[in-house]
Amino acid sequence: MAKTISSETQNEAMKVAKATQKPGQTKEQTKLIALGIEKGIAEYKKQQKSKARDRDKSRKQEIRAKARAAEVQNTETDEVEAKANIQLLPWGLLIISWIGFIGFHILK
């Protein structure tokens, strides 16, 4: 499972190796330096991808946590409103029944 290094990375590594080439350095030595630079670039890219995945995971977890907190808060608000409506129901029925009794006796 050897990962291939892109030609762009290889060209970039060769440019850097040639730019830092010392007088009297052979082509083989320059190629070896370029290979080392390629490995360094590949390792750097791998680390950056890993950091990006970690950032993405933590961002998604924060979003999920906020959504859960908002859902819990909405549920609690709905429960409070439902309790308020339930408490008004008996009083409303009592008032309506009294109005009905009074109206019945007045019309009779």
Protein Blocks (a to p, Z undefined) as FASTA:
>chain_A
ZZcddfklmmmmmmmmmmmpcehiafklmmmmmmmmmmmmmmmmmmmmmmmmmmmmmmmm
mmmmmmmmmmmmmmmmmmmmmmmmmmmmmmmmmmmmmmmmmmmmmmZZ
